[in-house]
């Protein structure tokens, strides 16, 4: 058969209609072929033609040849399945956040797989091709994660049980401590009663000392610290005696106790090179708890008002009286002292312990920029109407 007749042969062979042998021979020789109506319909409906508009048929394009794979040829590996974060989490049987934790753990367990890149692409929302081996490692990681989670839950349950036992032990200890505290409170009440008796005894002794003082003529006495002290009245309380002892420790200071000024008595006036301290002292014992001195309002002791409701206002009033009486341009320091501790607000008044009043006053006056000269000190003492100093004040 000539080479040029091959396409015609190929097209004829595509026609799967039952043609007679004479028709096939005529067609192969390129001769006109006369077909019956039945043969024509068989050809058109055999699959070699496609129907177009009504009454028109065209030859269908040849189907691509299917390659024949030899039986010995290797079977290609299946393409990896593609997953996004949600579908991969569903495949692994976990939530999306658990999937990310498993991927983080697999970075250490199987570093041969780039788990970090897989996680980044999943978090970006992309579809990622995941091989069967990677899926197997992922499922293994999920199992290990679940085992670790169950162990952690067991440890947490054990820890909760231990914590409950510790709380029970602490409750028992607290109950024991409450019983001890009640016993200590009873002891403290007994000591408070004894202290009250002691205060009465000391008050009686103070009254005796006051009577003896009144019989003596007031005079200046030199202190061991190099200052001078003048007591215009005998101490009336134990706290006033403690104040006298503390102020005797001041260096280069002139201390006048129980000073009558314009119809009121000031506990102490301290003339110091750094300024003038005006002190009001209150007998609140150290065993009576902490005194609360607010910036405004009444002072309290354990929520109860003091006998002197406003010690801050009392000492500020004393300062005003002294300023008006002296008529000298000096720096005045208002001081309130208690035998016990105090919690004070505001900075206009210095609040301290009676036993430490010398330290507090000395520190505060040394920090003042204003200075008091010897002439100022003598002039102030003259305004107070006290006896003259035996010698000029030293350190001014």
C-alpha positions in Angstrom: 0.0 0.0 0.0 1.5 3.4 -1.0 2.6 5.7 1.8 0.2 8.4 0.7 -2.9 6.2 1.4 -2.0 5.6 5.1 -4.1 8.6 6.5 -7.1 7.4 4.5 -6.7 3.9 5.8 -6.4 5.1 9.3 -9.5 7.2 9.0 -11.5 4.2 7.5 -10.3 1.9 10.2 -11.6 4.4 12.8 -15.1 3.8 11.4 -16.5 1.0 13.6 -19.6 0.5 11.4 -20.1 -3.0 9.7 -19.1 -2.1 6.1 -19.1 -4.8 3.3 -15.8 -6.0 1.8 -16.4 -4.4 -1.6 -17.1 -1.0 0.0 -13.9 -1.2 2.0 -11.8 -2.2 -1.0 -13.3 0.7 -3.1 -12.6 3.1 -0.2 -9.0 1.9 0.1 -8.5 2.5 -3.7 -9.9 6.0 -3.4 -12.9 5.3 -5.5 -16.4 6.7 -5.0 -18.3 4.5 -2.7 -22.1 4.2 -2.9 -23.6 3.4 0.5 -27.1 2.4 1.3 -29.0 4.6 3.8 -28.6 1.9 6.5 -24.9 1.7 5.9 -24.6 5.6 6.0 -26.4 5.7 9.3 -24.2 3.0 10.7 -21.1 4.9 9.7 -22.4 8.2 11.2 -23.5 6.6 14.5 -20.4 4.4 14.8 -18.5 6.9 16.9 -16.3 8.2 14.2 -18.5 11.3 13.6 -20.1 13.9 15.8 -23.4 15.6 15.1 -23.4 19.3 14.5 -26.3 21.5 13.3 -29.4 19.5 12.2 -28.5 17.4 9.1 -24.7 18.0 9.4 -22.1 15.6 10.6 -18.3 16.0 10.9 -15.5 13.5 11.4 -14.5 13.3 15.2 -10.9 14.0 16.0 -8.7 11.0 16.6 -8.3 10.1 20.2 -4.8 10.3 21.5 -3.0 7.0 21.6 -2.8 5.4 25.0 0.8 4.4 25.7 1.2 0.8 26.5 3.2 0.3 29.7 5.3 -2.8 29.8 4.5 -5.1 32.7 8.1 -4.9 33.9 8.0 -1.0 34.0 8.2 0.4 37.6 4.9 1.8 39.0 5.3 5.6 39.7 4.9 6.7 43.3 1.6 8.3 44.1 1.6 12.1 44.4 1.7 13.4 48.1 -1.7 14.6 49.4 -2.2 18.3 50.0 -3.4 19.7 53.3 -4.0 23.1 54.9 -3.9 23.6 58.7 -7.5 22.6 59.3 -7.5 19.5 57.1 -4.1 18.3 58.4 -5.3 18.8 62.0 -8.5 16.8 61.2 -6.4 14.1 59.5 -4.2 13.9 62.7 -7.3 13.9 64.9 -6.3 17.0 67.0 -7.2 20.7 67.3 -5.3 23.2 65.3 -3.3 24.6 68.2 -2.4 21.1 69.3 -1.1 20.4 65.8 1.3 23.3 66.0 2.6 22.1 69.4 3.2 18.6 67.9 5.1 20.2 65.0 7.3 22.1 67.5 8.0 18.8 69.3 8.9 17.0 66.1 11.6 19.5 65.4 13.7 17.8 68.0 12.4 14.3 67.6 12.9 14.1 63.8 15.2 16.9 62.6 15.5 15.3 59.2 12.1 16.9 58.3 11.8 20.6 57.9 9.0 21.0 60.4 9.5 24.7 60.8 8.9 25.4 57.1 5.8 23.1 57.2 4.4 25.0 60.2 5.1 28.4 58.6 3.3 27.5 55.4 0.3 26.0 57.3 0.0 29.2 59.4 0.1 31.3 56.3 -3.0 29.4 55.1 -1.3 27.7 52.1 -2.0 24.1 51.0 1.1 21.9 51.6 2.0 18.6 50.0 2.6 16.1 52.8 4.1 12.7 52.1 2.9 9.5 53.6 6.1 9.2 55.7 5.6 12.7 57.1 2.0 11.9 57.9 3.2 8.8 59.7 5.7 10.8 61.7 3.0 13.3 62.5 0.6 10.6 63.7 3.4 9.2 65.9 4.1 12.7 67.3 0.4 13.1 68.1 0.4 9.8 70.0 3.4 10.9 72.0 1.8 14.2 72.6 -1.3 12.6 74.0 0.7 10.3 76.2 2.6 13.3 77.5 -0.6 15.2 78.1 -2.1 12.3 80.0 1.0 12.1 82.1 0.9 15.8 82.8 -2.8 15.6 83.8 -1.9 12.8 86.2 0.9 14.8 87.7 -1.4 17.8 88.0 -4.0 15.7 89.8 -1.3 14.3 92.1 -0.1 17.9 92.8 -3.7 19.0 93.5 -4.0 16.2 96.0 -0.7 17.2 97.7 -1.8 20.8 97.7 -5.1 19.8 99.4 -3.1 17.9 102.0 -0.8 20.9 102.6 -3.9 23.2 103.0 -5.3 20.8 105.5 -2.0 20.8 107.4 -1.9 24.6 107.3 -5.4 24.8 108.6 -4.5 22.6 111.5 -1.4 24.7 112.1 -3.5 27.9 111.9 -5.9 26.6 114.4 -3.0 25.8 116.7 -1.5 29.3 116.3 -4.9 30.9 117.0 -5.1 29.0 120.3 -1.5 30.2 121.1 -2.4 33.8 120.1 -5.4 33.7 122.4 -3.2 32.7 125.2 -0.7 35.4 124.4 -3.6 37.9 124.2 -4.6 37.0 127.7 -1.0 37.5 128.9 -0.9 40.8 127.1 -4.1 41.9 128.9 -2.5 41.0 132.2 0.6 43.0 131.3 -1.5 45.9 130.3 -3.2 45.9 133.7 0.2 45.8 135.4 1.3 48.7 133.1 -1.7 50.7 134.2 -0.8 50.2 137.8 2.8 51.2 137.0 1.6 54.4 135.3 -0.4 55.3 138.4 2.6 54.8 140.5 4.8 56.9 138.2 2.2 59.6 138.1 2.2 59.8 141.8 6.0 60.1 141.8 5.8 62.7 139.1 3.4 64.8 141.2 5.9 64.5 144.1 8.7 65.7 141.8 6.5 68.5 140.6 5.9 69.7 144.1 9.6 69.6 144.8 10.4 71.5 141.6 7.9 74.2 142.5 9.7 74.7 145.8 13.0 75.4 143.9 13.8 78.5 141.9 14.0 77.8 138.2 17.6 78.1 136.9 19.6 77.1 133.9 21.5 73.8 134.1 24.3 72.7 131.7 23.6 69.4 129.9 26.1 66.7 129.3 25.9 67.3 125.6 27.1 70.9 125.9 23.8 72.7 125.9 21.6 74.5 128.5 18.2 73.5 129.9 15.7 75.5 131.9 12.7 73.7 133.5 9.9 76.2 134.4 7.7 73.4 135.9 8.2 70.0 137.3 7.3 67.1 135.0 3.7 66.1 135.5 3.8 62.8 133.7 6.2 59.9 132.9 6.2 61.1 129.2 7.3 64.6 130.2 10.2 63.1 132.2 11.2 61.0 129.2 11.0 64.2 127.0 13.3 66.0 129.4 15.8 63.2 129.3 15.8 63.0 125.5 16.2 66.8 125.0 19.1 66.8 127.4 21.0 64.9 124.7 20.9 67.8 122.2 24.2 69.5 121.4 24.6 73.3 121.3 20.9 73.8 122.1 18.9 75.9 124.6 15.9 73.9 125.9 13.1 75.6 127.9 10.5 73.2 129.4 6.9 74.0 130.3 7.0 77.5 128.8 4.0 79.7 129.5 3.3 81.8 126.4 0.2 84.1 126.0 -2.1 82.1 128.2 -1.0 78.6 127.1 1.8 76.2 128.1 4.2 74.8 125.6 5.8 71.5 126.5 9.3 72.5 125.2 10.9 75.2 123.1 14.3 74.3 121.7 16.5 77.1 120.4 19.0 75.6 118.0 21.4 77.1 115.4 19.3 75.6 112.7 15.9 77.0 114.0 13.4 76.9 116.8 11.6 73.6 117.6 8.2 73.8 119.3 7.3 70.5 120.9 4.0 69.1 122.3 4.3 65.7 123.9 1.5 63.2 124.5 1.5 60.2 126.9 0.4 57.4 124.6 2.4 54.3 125.9 4.3 52.2 123.4 2.2 49.1 124.3 -1.0 50.8 123.2 -0.5 50.2 119.4 0.2 52.7 116.6 -1.3 56.2 116.7 -2.7 57.4 113.4 -2.2 61.1 112.7 -3.9 62.1 109.4 -3.1 65.2 107.5 -6.6 66.4 108.2 -9.1 65.2 110.8 -8.8 63.6 114.2 -6.0 61.4 115.4 -6.9 57.8 116.3 -5.6 54.8 118.2 -6.9 51.5 116.9 -9.9 53.4 115.4 -10.6 55.2 118.7 -10.1 59.0 119.0 -7.4 60.3 121.3 -8.2 62.6 124.2 -6.5 65.3 122.2 -8.3 64.9 118.9 -6.0 67.1 116.8 -2.4 67.1 118.1 -1.2 68.5 114.8 -3.5 71.5 115.2 -2.4 71.9 118.8 1.3 72.2 118.0 0.7 74.5 115.0 -1.4 76.8 117.3 1.5 76.8 119.7 3.9 77.9 116.9 1.6 80.8 115.9 1.4 82.0 119.5 5.2 81.9 119.9 5.7 83.7 116.5 3.3 86.4 117.5 4.9 86.8 121.0 8.5 86.8 119.8 8.0 88.9 116.7 11.3 87.5 115.3 11.9 86.2 111.8 13.0 82.7 112.6 12.5 79.2 111.2 10.0 77.3 113.5 9.7 73.5 113.5 6.4 72.1 114.9 7.0 68.7 116.6 4.6 66.2 118.1 6.1 63.3 120.2 4.4 60.2 121.4 5.8 57.5 123.8 4.6 54.9 121.3 4.9 54.6 117.5 2.8 56.8 115.2 1.8 56.8 111.6 1.7 60.4 110.4 0.6 62.0 107.1 1.7 65.3 105.7 5.0 67.2 106.1 4.0 70.3 108.0 4.6 68.7 111.4 7.4 66.4 112.6 5.9 63.3 114.4 8.3 61.1 116.4 8.9 58.9 119.4 9.5 60.8 122.7 12.6 58.7 123.4 14.0 59.7 119.9 12.9 63.4 119.8 16.5 64.6 120.2 17.6 62.7 117.1 14.6 63.7 115.0 14.9 67.4 116.0 18.6 67.5 115.5 18.4 65.9 112.0 15.6 68.2 110.9 17.1 71.5 112.2 20.5 70.6 110.7 18.8 70.3 107.3 17.3 73.8 107.5 18.9 76.5 105.4 17.9 79.3 107.9 20.3 79.9 110.8 19.7 81.3 114.3 22.5 83.7 115.6 23.5 84.0 119.2 21.8 87.4 119.3 18.5 85.9 117.9 18.7 83.2 120.6 19.2 85.7 123.5 16.4 87.9 122.1 13.9 85.0 121.9 14.7 83.9 125.5 14.2 87.5 126.6 10.7 87.5 124.9 9.9 84.4 126.8 10.7 86.1 130.1 13.1 83.5 131.3 16.3 84.0 133.5 19.4 85.1 131.6 21.9 82.4 130.6 24.9 82.1 132.8 27.1 82.6 129.7 26.6 83.3 126.0 25.2 80.4 124.0 27.9 78.3 122.3 27.7 77.0 118.8 25.4 79.7 117.4 
